[in-house]
């Protein structure tokens, strides 16, 4: 799904923002912030995807039941 891909890439990009900060923390080493950002982005994208799917199915639920009543 393109939504999950874009959310993951955006999360990794946002996670990379902390790399140049000079805090000298273990979580700031090269792959960790990008990895954590990608995980966060994927999770956020998954939540948005499930919500969109739920709303779409909920919207279509009423139409389907009316269609069944007509036959």
N, CA, C and O atoms as a Tripos MOL2 file, in Angstrom:
@<TRIPOS>MOLECULE
protein
  284   283    71     0     0
PROTEIN
NO_CHARGES

@<TRIPOS>ATOM
      1 N           0.8410   -1.1760    0.0000 N.3       1 UNK1
      2 CA          0.0000    0.0000    0.0000 C.3       1 UNK1
      3 C           0.8910    1.2460    0.0000 C.2       1 UNK1
      4 O           1.8510    1.3300    0.7670 O.2       1 UNK1
      5 N           0.5840    2.1560   -0.8170 N.am      2 UNK2
      6 CA          1.3940    3.3580   -0.9520 C.3       2 UNK2
      7 C           1.3600    4.2230    0.3080 C.2       2 UNK2
      8 O           2.3360    4.9080    0.6140 O.2       2 UNK2
      9 N           0.2500    4.1980    1.0370 N.am      3 UNK3
     10 CA          0.1560    4.9670    2.2820 C.3       3 UNK3
     11 C           1.1880    4.4820    3.2960 C.2       3 UNK3
     12 O           1.8540    5.2930    3.9400 O.2       3 UNK3
     13 N           1.3220    3.1760    3.4410 N.am      4 UNK4
     14 CA          2.2900    2.6300    4.3930 C.3       4 UNK4
     15 C           3.7210    2.9500    3.9810 C.2       4 UNK4
     16 O           4.5640    3.2610    4.8240 O.2       4 UNK4
     17 N           3.9860    2.8720    2.6980 N.am      5 UNK5
     18 CA          5.3280    3.2040    2.2050 C.3       5 UNK5
     19 C           5.6720    4.6580    2.5030 C.2       5 UNK5
     20 O           6.7400    4.9510    3.0410 O.2       5 UNK5
     21 N           4.7690    5.5620    2.1530 N.am      6 UNK6
     22 CA          5.0360    6.9800    2.3630 C.3       6 UNK6
     23 C           5.1500    7.3220    3.8520 C.2       6 UNK6
     24 O           5.9920    8.1350    4.2350 O.2       6 UNK6
     25 N           4.3230    6.7180    4.6810 N.am      7 UNK7
     26 CA          4.4040    6.9720    6.1210 C.3       7 UNK7
     27 C           5.7200    6.4620    6.6980 C.2       7 UNK7
     28 O           6.2990    7.1050    7.5730 O.2       7 UNK7
     29 N           6.1960    5.3190    6.2200 N.am      8 UNK8
     30 CA          7.4640    4.7640    6.6990 C.3       8 UNK8
     31 C           8.6370    5.6450    6.2930 C.2       8 UNK8
     32 O           9.5140    5.9240    7.1100 O.2       8 UNK8
     33 N           8.6620    6.0810    5.0460 N.am      9 UNK9
     34 CA          9.7480    6.9480    4.5650 C.3       9 UNK9
     35 C           9.7180    8.2860    5.2960 C.2       9 UNK9
     36 O          10.7650    8.8030    5.6870 O.2       9 UNK9
     37 N           8.5290    8.8500    5.4820 N.am     10 UNK10
     38 CA          8.4160   10.1090    6.2160 C.3      10 UNK10
     39 C           8.8800    9.9510    7.6580 C.2      10 UNK10
     40 O           9.5490   10.8350    8.1940 O.2      10 UNK10
     41 N           8.5330    8.8410    8.2870 N.am     11 UNK11
     42 CA          8.9800    8.5840    9.6540 C.3      11 UNK11
     43 C          10.4960    8.4700    9.7550 C.2      11 UNK11
     44 O          11.0970    8.9980   10.6910 O.2      11 UNK11
     45 N          11.1130    7.7880    8.8030 N.am     12 UNK12
     46 CA         12.5800    7.6770    8.7950 C.3      12 UNK12
     47 C          13.2220    9.0410    8.5820 C.2      12 UNK12
     48 O          14.2370    9.3550    9.2030 O.2      12 UNK12
     49 N          12.6460    9.8370    7.7210 N.am     13 UNK13
     50 CA         13.1750   11.1720    7.4530 C.3      13 UNK13
     51 C          13.0710   12.0590    8.6940 C.2      13 UNK13
     52 O          14.0120   12.7710    9.0420 O.2      13 UNK13
     53 N          11.9140   12.0050    9.3530 N.am     14 UNK14
     54 CA         11.7320   12.7860   10.5790 C.3      14 UNK14
     55 C          12.6770   12.2720   11.6690 C.2      14 UNK14
     56 O          13.2300   13.0640   12.4310 O.2      14 UNK14
     57 N          12.8620   10.9670   11.7450 N.am     15 UNK15
     58 CA         13.7810   10.3930   12.7350 C.3      15 UNK15
     59 C          15.2170   10.8220   12.5140 C.2      15 UNK15
     60 O          15.9860   10.8840   13.4730 O.2      15 UNK15
     61 N          15.6020   11.1180   11.2930 N.am     16 UNK16
     62 CA         16.9750   11.5330   10.9910 C.3      16 UNK16
     63 C          17.2690   12.9450   11.4780 C.2      16 UNK16
     64 O          18.4340   13.3340   11.5520 O.2      16 UNK16
     65 N          16.2420   13.7190   11.8130 N.am     17 UNK17
     66 CA         16.4650   15.0890   12.2760 C.3      17 UNK17
     67 C          17.2790   15.1550   13.5640 C.2      17 UNK17
     68 O          17.9570   16.1540   13.8050 O.2      17 UNK17
     69 N          17.2290   14.1180   14.3930 N.am     18 UNK18
     70 CA         17.9520   14.1810   15.6750 C.3      18 UNK18
     71 C          19.4180   13.7950   15.5400 C.2      18 UNK18
     72 O          20.1930   13.9930   16.4760 O.2      18 UNK18
     73 N          19.8090   13.2550   14.4110 N.am     19 UNK19
     74 CA         21.2010   12.8040   14.2560 C.3      19 UNK19
     75 C          22.2040   13.9470   14.4120 C.2      19 UNK19
     76 O          23.1990   13.7560   15.1120 O.2      19 UNK19
     77 N          22.0100   15.1170   13.8100 N.am     20 UNK20
     78 CA         23.0230   16.1630   13.9500 C.3      20 UNK20
     79 C          23.0680   16.8260   15.3300 C.2      20 UNK20
     80 O          24.0240   17.5350   15.6430 O.2      20 UNK20
     81 N          22.0510   16.6030   16.1470 N.am     21 UNK21
     82 CA         22.0900   17.1760   17.4940 C.3      21 UNK21
     83 C          23.1960   16.4940   18.2890 C.2      21 UNK21
     84 O          23.3700   15.2790   18.1950 O.2      21 UNK21
     85 N          23.9240   17.2450   19.0500 N.am     22 UNK22
     86 CA         25.1070   16.7090   19.7150 C.3      22 UNK22
     87 C          24.8100   16.3200   21.1600 C.2      22 UNK22
     88 O          25.4110   16.8620   22.0870 O.2      22 UNK22
     89 N          23.9030   15.4040   21.3480 N.am     23 UNK23
     90 CA         23.5480   14.9890   22.6980 C.3      23 UNK23
     91 C          24.3720   13.7990   23.1680 C.2      23 UNK23
     92 O          24.4210   13.5130   24.3650 O.2      23 UNK23
     93 N          25.0130   13.1090   22.2470 N.am     24 UNK24
     94 CA         25.8320   11.9250   22.5270 C.3      24 UNK24
     95 C          25.0630   10.8610   23.2910 C.2      24 UNK24
     96 O          25.5700   10.2810   24.2510 O.2      24 UNK24
     97 N          23.8510   10.6110   22.8620 N.am     25 UNK25
     98 CA         23.0310    9.5640   23.4550 C.3      25 UNK25
     99 C          23.1360    8.3040   22.5910 C.2      25 UNK25
    100 O          23.3820    8.3870   21.3880 O.2      25 UNK25
    101 N          22.9470    7.1450   23.2130 N.am     26 UNK26
    102 CA         23.0600    5.8780   22.4820 C.3      26 UNK26
    103 C          21.9960    5.7550   21.3820 C.2      26 UNK26
    104 O          22.2580    5.1900   20.3200 O.2      26 UNK26
    105 N          20.8080    6.2830   21.6430 N.am     27 UNK27
    106 CA         19.7440    6.1550   20.6510 C.3      27 UNK27
    107 C          19.9400    7.0830   19.4590 C.2      27 UNK27
    108 O          19.2000    7.0080   18.4780 O.2      27 UNK27
    109 N          20.9550    7.9710   19.5480 N.am     28 UNK28
    110 CA         21.2100    8.9230   18.4760 C.3      28 UNK28
    111 C          22.2110    8.4060   17.4460 C.2      28 UNK28
    112 O          22.4290    9.0620   16.4270 O.2      28 UNK28
    113 N          22.8170    7.2610   17.6820 N.am     29 UNK29
    114 CA         23.7680    6.6990   16.7150 C.3      29 UNK29
    115 C          23.0550    6.3880   15.4130 C.2      29 UNK29
    116 O          21.8470    6.1500   15.3910 O.2      29 UNK29
    117 N          23.8140    6.3950   14.3320 N.am     30 UNK30
    118 CA         23.3240    6.4260   12.9510 C.3      30 UNK30
    119 C          22.0450    5.6460   12.6550 C.2      30 UNK30
    120 O          21.0460    6.2970   12.3470 O.2      30 UNK30
    121 N          21.9780    4.3310   12.7180 N.am     31 UNK31
    122 CA         20.7390    3.7610   12.1710 C.3      31 UNK31
    123 C          19.5540    3.8180   13.1290 C.2      31 UNK31
    124 O          18.4110    3.6540   12.7030 O.2      31 UNK31
    125 N          19.8060    4.0480   14.4070 N.am     32 UNK32
    126 CA         18.7330    3.9300   15.3940 C.3      32 UNK32
    127 C          17.6180    4.9680   15.1870 C.2      32 UNK32
    128 O          16.4540    4.5710   15.1390 O.2      32 UNK32
    129 N          17.9040    6.2670   15.0620 N.am     33 UNK33
    130 CA         16.7960    7.2170   14.8930 C.3      33 UNK33
    131 C          15.9830    6.9910   13.6220 C.2      33 UNK33
    132 O          14.7610    7.1380   13.6240 O.2      33 UNK33
    133 N          16.6630    6.6360   12.5470 N.am     34 UNK34
    134 CA         15.9440    6.3740   11.2920 C.3      34 UNK34
    135 C          15.0780    5.1230   11.4180 C.2      34 UNK34
    136 O          13.9510    5.0820   10.9260 O.2      34 UNK34
    137 N          15.6150    4.1190   12.0770 N.am     35 UNK35
    138 CA         14.8690    2.8810   12.2810 C.3      35 UNK35
    139 C          13.6440    3.1230   13.1620 C.2      35 UNK35
    140 O          12.5440    2.6740   12.8390 O.2      35 UNK35
    141 N          13.8370    3.8260   14.2620 N.am     36 UNK36
    142 CA         12.7180    4.1160   15.1550 C.3      36 UNK36
    143 C          11.6880    5.0160   14.4730 C.2      36 UNK36
    144 O          10.4840    4.8360   14.6560 O.2      36 UNK36
    145 N          12.1630    5.9840   13.6880 N.am     37 UNK37
    146 CA         11.2490    6.8350   12.9390 C.3      37 UNK37
    147 C          10.4580    6.0530   11.9050 C.2      37 UNK37
    148 O           9.2670    6.2920   11.7080 O.2      37 UNK37
    149 N          11.1310    5.1120   11.2420 N.am     38 UNK38
    150 CA         10.4420    4.2780   10.2550 C.3      38 UNK38
    151 C           9.3850    3.4050   10.9300 C.2      38 UNK38
    152 O           8.2870    3.2370   10.4010 O.2      38 UNK38
    153 N           9.7120    2.8540   12.0910 N.am     39 UNK39
    154 CA          8.7230    2.0590   12.8200 C.3      39 UNK39
    155 C           7.5240    2.9080   13.2390 C.2      39 UNK39
    156 O           6.3720    2.4960   13.1040 O.2      39 UNK39
    157 N           7.8250    4.1020   13.7490 N.am     40 UNK40
    158 CA          6.7450    5.0060   14.1400 C.3      40 UNK40
    159 C           5.8800    5.4170   12.9560 C.2      40 UNK40
    160 O           4.6560    5.4790   13.0660 O.2      40 UNK40
    161 N           6.5200    5.6950   11.8290 N.am     41 UNK41
    162 CA          5.7820    6.0600   10.6210 C.3      41 UNK41
    163 C           4.9310    4.9170   10.1030 C.2      41 UNK41
    164 O           3.7970    5.1220    9.6710 O.2      41 UNK41
    165 N           5.4840    3.7070   10.1470 N.am     42 UNK42
    166 CA          4.7230    2.5400    9.7050 C.3      42 UNK42
    167 C           3.5150    2.3060   10.6070 C.2      42 UNK42
    168 O           2.4220    1.9980   10.1320 O.2      42 UNK42
    169 N           3.7270    2.4540   11.9110 N.am     43 UNK43
    170 CA          2.6200    2.2850   12.8570 C.3      43 UNK43
    171 C           1.5420    3.3380   12.6210 C.2      43 UNK43
    172 O           0.3530    3.0180   12.5820 O.2      43 UNK43
    173 N           1.9600    4.6010   12.4630 N.am     44 UNK44
    174 CA          0.9940    5.6790   12.2150 C.3      44 UNK44
    175 C           0.2590    5.4410   10.8930 C.2      44 UNK44
    176 O          -0.9530    5.6400   10.8170 O.2      44 UNK44
    177 N           0.9770    5.0190    9.8600 N.am     45 UNK45
    178 CA          0.3510    4.7230    8.5780 C.3      45 UNK45
    179 C          -0.6270    3.5680    8.6750 C.2      45 UNK45
    180 O          -1.6710    3.5810    8.0230 O.2      45 UNK45
    181 N          -0.3000    2.5700    9.4820 N.am     46 UNK46
    182 CA         -1.1940    1.4320    9.6790 C.3      46 UNK46
    183 C          -2.4860    1.8670   10.3690 C.2      46 UNK46
    184 O          -3.5760    1.4280   10.0040 O.2      46 UNK46
    185 N          -2.3480    2.7310   11.3640 N.am     47 UNK47
    186 CA         -3.5310    3.2350   12.0710 C.3      47 UNK47
    187 C          -4.4180    4.0180   11.1050 C.2      47 UNK47
    188 O          -5.6340    3.8310   11.0910 O.2      47 UNK47
    189 N          -3.8200    4.8890   10.3040 N.am     48 UNK48
    190 CA         -4.5960    5.6710    9.3350 C.3      48 UNK48
    191 C          -5.2580    4.7400    8.3220 C.2      48 UNK48
    192 O          -6.4190    4.9410    7.9650 O.2      48 UNK48
    193 N          -4.5360    3.7290    7.8580 N.am     49 UNK49
    194 CA         -5.0840    2.7860    6.8860 C.3      49 UNK49
    195 C          -6.2860    2.0360    7.4570 C.2      49 UNK49
    196 O          -7.3090    1.8930    6.7880 O.2      49 UNK49
    197 N          -6.1580    1.5590    8.6950 N.am     50 UNK50
    198 CA         -7.2600    0.8220    9.3210 C.3      50 UNK50
    199 C          -8.4680    1.7430    9.5290 C.2      50 UNK50
    200 O          -9.6060    1.3320    9.3040 O.2      50 UNK50
    201 N          -8.2250    2.9780    9.9550 N.am     51 UNK51
    202 CA         -9.3310    3.9180   10.1400 C.3      51 UNK51
    203 C         -10.0390    4.2240    8.8170 C.2      51 UNK51
    204 O         -11.2670    4.2670    8.7570 O.2      51 UNK51
    205 N          -9.2520    4.4340    7.7620 N.am     52 UNK52
    206 CA         -9.8610    4.6880    6.4530 C.3      52 UNK52
    207 C         -10.6580    3.4810    5.9740 C.2      52 UNK52
    208 O         -11.7470    3.6360    5.4210 O.2      52 UNK52
    209 N         -10.1280    2.2950    6.1800 N.am     53 UNK53
    210 CA        -10.8250    1.0760    5.7890 C.3      53 UNK53
    211 C         -12.1130    0.9210    6.5900 C.2      53 UNK53
    212 O         -13.1580    0.5900    6.0310 O.2      53 UNK53
    213 N         -12.0420    1.1580    7.8840 N.am     54 UNK54
    214 CA        -13.2170    1.0410    8.7420 C.3      54 UNK54
    215 C         -14.2990    2.0390    8.3280 C.2      54 UNK54
    216 O         -15.4790    1.6950    8.2550 O.2      54 UNK54
    217 N         -13.8820    3.2810    8.0590 N.am     55 UNK55
    218 CA        -14.8650    4.2880    7.6400 C.3      55 UNK55
    219 C         -15.4840    3.9380    6.2900 C.2      55 UNK55
    220 O         -16.6770    4.1520    6.0760 O.2      55 UNK55
    221 N         -14.6800    3.4060    5.3890 N.am     56 UNK56
    222 CA        -15.1960    3.0140    4.0810 C.3      56 UNK56
    223 C         -16.1950    1.8680    4.2100 C.2      56 UNK56
    224 O         -17.2540    1.8840    3.5830 O.2      56 UNK56
    225 N         -15.8500    0.8780    5.0240 N.am     57 UNK57
    226 CA        -16.7560   -0.2530    5.2160 C.3      57 UNK57
    227 C         -18.0220    0.1760    5.9450 C.2      57 UNK57
    228 O         -19.1140   -0.3000    5.6340 O.2      57 UNK57
    229 N         -17.8780    1.0560    6.8960 N.am     58 UNK58
    230 CA        -19.0360    1.5360    7.6480 C.3      58 UNK58
    231 C         -19.9720    2.3400    6.7380 C.2      58 UNK58
    232 O         -21.1940    2.2230    6.8320 O.2      58 UNK58
    233 N         -19.3900    3.1450    5.8670 N.am     59 UNK59
    234 CA        -20.1830    3.9350    4.9240 C.3      59 UNK59
    235 C         -20.9180    3.0100    3.9480 C.2      59 UNK59
    236 O         -22.0770    3.2560    3.6160 O.2      59 UNK59
    237 N         -20.2630    1.9740    3.5000 N.am     60 UNK60
    238 CA        -20.8570    1.0360    2.5570 C.3      60 UNK60
    239 C         -21.8280    0.0670    3.2050 C.2      60 UNK60
    240 O         -22.6070   -0.5810    2.5060 O.2      60 UNK60
    241 N         -21.7990   -0.0460    4.5370 N.am     61 UNK61
    242 CA        -22.6630   -0.9720    5.2490 C.3      61 UNK61
    243 C         -24.1390   -0.6250    5.0410 C.2      61 UNK61
    244 O         -24.9560   -1.5030    4.7620 O.2      61 UNK61
    245 N         -24.4660    0.6380    5.1770 N.am     62 UNK62
    246 CA        -25.8450    1.0660    5.0210 C.3      62 UNK62
    247 C         -26.3570    0.8390    3.6110 C.2      62 UNK62
    248 O         -27.5150    0.4650    3.4290 O.2      62 UNK62
    249 N         -25.5310    1.0530    2.6320 N.am     63 UNK63
    250 CA        -25.9320    0.8700    1.2400 C.3      63 UNK63
    251 C         -26.1640   -0.6050    0.9420 C.2      63 UNK63
    252 O         -27.0920   -0.9570    0.2140 O.2      63 UNK63
    253 N         -25.3320   -1.4550    1.4950 N.am     64 UNK64
    254 CA        -25.4770   -2.8870    1.2490 C.3      64 UNK64
    255 C         -26.7330   -3.4510    1.8670 C.2      64 UNK64
    256 O         -27.3900   -4.2970    1.2600 O.2      64 UNK64
    257 N         -27.0870   -3.0020    3.0650 N.am     65 UNK65
    258 CA        -28.2780   -3.5270    3.7140 C.3      65 UNK65
    259 C         -29.5440   -3.0780    2.9860 C.2      65 UNK65
    260 O         -30.5120   -3.8360    2.9180 O.2      65 UNK65
    261 N         -29.5550   -1.8590    2.4390 N.am     66 UNK66
    262 CA        -30.7070   -1.4040    1.6670 C.3      66 UNK66
    263 C         -30.8590   -2.2170    0.3890 C.2      66 UNK66
    264 O         -31.9680   -2.5410   -0.0360 O.2      66 UNK66
    265 N         -29.7200   -2.5380   -0.2090 N.am     67 UNK67
    266 CA        -29.7480   -3.3180   -1.4340 C.3      67 UNK67
    267 C         -30.3240   -4.7260   -1.1570 C.2      67 UNK67
    268 O         -31.0680   -5.2570   -1.9810 O.2      67 UNK67
    269 N         -29.9880   -5.3170   -0.0250 N.am     68 UNK68
    270 CA        -30.4860   -6.6340    0.3220 C.3      68 UNK68
    271 C         -31.9900   -6.6050    0.5980 C.2      68 UNK68
    272 O         -32.6970   -7.5580    0.2700 O.2      68 UNK68
    273 N         -32.4790   -5.5310    1.1920 N.am     69 UNK69
    274 CA        -33.9000   -5.4240    1.5070 C.3      69 UNK69
    275 C         -34.7520   -5.3130    0.2460 C.2      69 UNK69
    276 O         -35.9040   -5.7480    0.2450 O.2      69 UNK69
    277 N         -34.2150   -4.7490   -0.8080 N.am     70 UNK70
    278 CA        -34.9650   -4.5570   -2.0410 C.3      70 UNK70
    279 C         -35.2260   -5.8780   -2.7540 C.2      70 UNK70
    280 O         -36.2230   -6.0160   -3.4620 O.2      70 UNK70
    281 N         -34.3320   -6.8510   -2.5710 N.am     71 UNK71
    282 CA        -34.5000   -8.1300   -3.2980 C.3      71 UNK71
    283 C         -35.2120   -9.1060   -2.4650 C.2      71 UNK71
    284 O         -35.4470  -10.2330   -2.9000 O.2      71 UNK71
@<TRIPOS>BOND
     1     1     2 1
     2     2     3 1
     3     3     4 2
     4     3     5 am
     5     5     6 1
     6     6     7 1
     7     7     8 2
     8     7     9 am
     9     9    10 1
    10    10    11 1
    11    11    12 2
    12    11    13 am
    13    13    14 1
    14    14    15 1
    15    15    16 2
    16    15    17 am
    17    17    18 1
    18    18    19 1
    19    19    20 2
    20    19    21 am
    21    21    22 1
    22    22    23 1
    23    23    24 2
    24    23    25 am
    25    25    26 1
    26    26    27 1
    27    27    28 2
    28    27    29 am
    29    29    30 1
    30    30    31 1
    31    31    32 2
    32    31    33 am
    33    33    34 1
    34    34    35 1
    35    35    36 2
    36    35    37 am
    37    37    38 1
    38    38    39 1
    39    39    40 2
    40    39    41 am
    41    41    42 1
    42    42    43 1
    43    43    44 2
    44    43    45 am
    45    45    46 1
    46    46    47 1
    47    47    48 2
    48    47    49 am
    49    49    50 1
    50    50    51 1
    51    51    52 2
    52    51    53 am
    53    53    54 1
    54    54    55 1
    55    55    56 2
    56    55    57 am
    57    57    58 1
    58    58    59 1
    59    59    60 2
    60    59    61 am
    61    61    62 1
    62    62    63 1
    63    63    64 2
    64    63    65 am
    65    65    66 1
    66    66    67 1
    67    67    68 2
    68    67    69 am
    69    69    70 1
    70    70    71 1
    71    71    72 2
    72    71    73 am
    73    73    74 1
    74    74    75 1
    75    75    76 2
    76    75    77 am
    77    77    78 1
    78    78    79 1
    79    79    80 2
    80    79    81 am
    81    81    82 1
    82    82    83 1
    83    83    84 2
    84    83    85 am
    85    85    86 1
    86    86    87 1
    87    87    88 2
    88    87    89 am
    89    89    90 1
    90    90    91 1
    91    91    92 2
    92    91    93 am
    93    93    94 1
    94    94    95 1
    95    95    96 2
    96    95    97 am
    97    97    98 1
    98    98    99 1
    99    99   100 2
   100    99   101 am
   101   101   102 1
   102   102   103 1
   103   103   104 2
   104   103   105 am
   105   105   106 1
   106   106   107 1
   107   107   108 2
   108   107   109 am
   109   109   110 1
   110   110   111 1
   111   111   112 2
   112   111   113 am
   113   113   114 1
   114   114   115 1
   115   115   116 2
   116   115   117 am
   117   117   118 1
   118   118   119 1
   119   119   120 2
   120   119   121 am
   121   121   122 1
   122   122   123 1
   123   123   124 2
   124   123   125 am
   125   125   126 1
   126   126   127 1
   127   127   128 2
   128   127   129 am
   129   129   130 1
   130   130   131 1
   131   131   132 2
   132   131   133 am
   133   133   134 1
   134   134   135 1
   135   135   136 2
   136   135   137 am
   137   137   138 1
   138   138   139 1
   139   139   140 2
   140   139   141 am
   141   141   142 1
   142   142   143 1
   143   143   144 2
   144   143   145 am
   145   145   146 1
   146   146   147 1
   147   147   148 2
   148   147   149 am
   149   149   150 1
   150   150   151 1
   151   151   152 2
   152   151   153 am
   153   153   154 1
   154   154   155 1
   155   155   156 2
   156   155   157 am
   157   157   158 1
   158   158   159 1
   159   159   160 2
   160   159   161 am
   161   161   162 1
   162   162   163 1
   163   163   164 2
   164   163   165 am
   165   165   166 1
   166   166   167 1
   167   167   168 2
   168   167   169 am
   169   169   170 1
   170   170   171 1
   171   171   172 2
   172   171   173 am
   173   173   174 1
   174   174   175 1
   175   175   176 2
   176   175   177 am
   177   177   178 1
   178   178   179 1
   179   179   180 2
   180   179   181 am
   181   181   182 1
   182   182   183 1
   183   183   184 2
   184   183   185 am
   185   185   186 1
   186   186   187 1
   187   187   188 2
   188   187   189 am
   189   189   190 1
   190   190   191 1
   191   191   192 2
   192   191   193 am
   193   193   194 1
   194   194   195 1
   195   195   196 2
   196   195   197 am
   197   197   198 1
   198   198   199 1
   199   199   200 2
   200   199   201 am
   201   201   202 1
   202   202   203 1
   203   203   204 2
   204   203   205 am
   205   205   206 1
   206   206   207 1
   207   207   208 2
   208   207   209 am
   209   209   210 1
   210   210   211 1
   211   211   212 2
   212   211   213 am
   213   213   214 1
   214   214   215 1
   215   215   216 2
   216   215   217 am
   217   217   218 1
   218   218   219 1
   219   219   220 2
   220   219   221 am
   221   221   222 1
   222   222   223 1
   223   223   224 2
   224   223   225 am
   225   225   226 1
   226   226   227 1
   227   227   228 2
   228   227   229 am
   229   229   230 1
   230   230   231 1
   231   231   232 2
   232   231   233 am
   233   233   234 1
   234   234   235 1
   235   235   236 2
   236   235   237 am
   237   237   238 1
   238   238   239 1
   239   239   240 2
   240   239   241 am
   241   241   242 1
   242   242   243 1
   243   243   244 2
   244   243   245 am
   245   245   246 1
   246   246   247 1
   247   247   248 2
   248   247   249 am
   249   249   250 1
   250   250   251 1
   251   251   252 2
   252   251   253 am
   253   253   254 1
   254   254   255 1
   255   255   256 2
   256   255   257 am
   257   257   258 1
   258   258   259 1
   259   259   260 2
   260   259   261 am
   261   261   262 1
   262   262   263 1
   263   263   264 2
   264   263   265 am
   265   265   266 1
   266   266   267 1
   267   267   268 2
   268   267   269 am
   269   269   270 1
   270   270   271 1
   271   271   272 2
   272   271   273 am
   273   273   274 1
   274   274   275 1
   275   275   276 2
   276   275   277 am
   277   277   278 1
   278   278   279 1
   279   279   280 2
   280   279   281 am
   281   281   282 1
   282   282   283 1
   283   283   284 2
@<TRIPOS>SUBSTRUCTURE
     1 UNK1         2 RESIDUE 1 A UNK
     2 UNK2         6 RESIDUE 1 A UNK
     3 UNK3        10 RESIDUE 1 A UNK
     4 UNK4        14 RESIDUE 1 A UNK
     5 UNK5        18 RESIDUE 1 A UNK
     6 UNK6        22 RESIDUE 1 A UNK
     7 UNK7        26 RESIDUE 1 A UNK
     8 UNK8        30 RESIDUE 1 A UNK
     9 UNK9        34 RESIDUE 1 A UNK
    10 UNK10       38 RESIDUE 1 A UNK
    11 UNK11       42 RESIDUE 1 A UNK
    12 UNK12       46 RESIDUE 1 A UNK
    13 UNK13       50 RESIDUE 1 A UNK
    14 UNK14       54 RESIDUE 1 A UNK
    15 UNK15       58 RESIDUE 1 A UNK
    16 UNK16       62 RESIDUE 1 A UNK
    17 UNK17       66 RESIDUE 1 A UNK
    18 UNK18       70 RESIDUE 1 A UNK
    19 UNK19       74 RESIDUE 1 A UNK
    20 UNK20       78 RESIDUE 1 A UNK
    21 UNK21       82 RESIDUE 1 A UNK
    22 UNK22       86 RESIDUE 1 A UNK
    23 UNK23       90 RESIDUE 1 A UNK
    24 UNK24       94 RESIDUE 1 A UNK
    25 UNK25       98 RESIDUE 1 A UNK
    26 UNK26      102 RESIDUE 1 A UNK
    27 UNK27      106 RESIDUE 1 A UNK
    28 UNK28      110 RESIDUE 1 A UNK
    29 UNK29      114 RESIDUE 1 A UNK
    30 UNK30      118 RESIDUE 1 A UNK
    31 UNK31      122 RESIDUE 1 A UNK
    32 UNK32      126 RESIDUE 1 A UNK
    33 UNK33      130 RESIDUE 1 A UNK
    34 UNK34      134 RESIDUE 1 A UNK
    35 UNK35      138 RESIDUE 1 A UNK
    36 UNK36      142 RESIDUE 1 A UNK
    37 UNK37      146 RESIDUE 1 A UNK
    38 UNK38      150 RESIDUE 1 A UNK
    39 UNK39      154 RESIDUE 1 A UNK
    40 UNK40      158 RESIDUE 1 A UNK
    41 UNK41      162 RESIDUE 1 A UNK
    42 UNK42      166 RESIDUE 1 A UNK
    43 UNK43      170 RESIDUE 1 A UNK
    44 UNK44      174 RESIDUE 1 A UNK
    45 UNK45      178 RESIDUE 1 A UNK
    46 UNK46      182 RESIDUE 1 A UNK
    47 UNK47      186 RESIDUE 1 A UNK
    48 UNK48      190 RESIDUE 1 A UNK
    49 UNK49      194 RESIDUE 1 A UNK
    50 UNK50      198 RESIDUE 1 A UNK
    51 UNK51      202 RESIDUE 1 A UNK
    52 UNK52      206 RESIDUE 1 A UNK
    53 UNK53      210 RESIDUE 1 A UNK
    54 UNK54      214 RESIDUE 1 A UNK
    55 UNK55      218 RESIDUE 1 A UNK
    56 UNK56      222 RESIDUE 1 A UNK
    57 UNK57      226 RESIDUE 1 A UNK
    58 UNK58      230 RESIDUE 1 A UNK
    59 UNK59      234 RESIDUE 1 A UNK
    60 UNK60      238 RESIDUE 1 A UNK
    61 UNK61      242 RESIDUE 1 A UNK
    62 UNK62      246 RESIDUE 1 A UNK
    63 UNK63      250 RESIDUE 1 A UNK
    64 UNK64      254 RESIDUE 1 A UNK
    65 UNK65      258 RESIDUE 1 A UNK
    66 UNK66      262 RESIDUE 1 A UNK
    67 UNK67      266 RESIDUE 1 A UNK
    68 UNK68      270 RESIDUE 1 A UNK
    69 UNK69      274 RESIDUE 1 A UNK
    70 UNK70      278 RESIDUE 1 A UNK
    71 UNK71      282 RESIDUE 1 A UNK
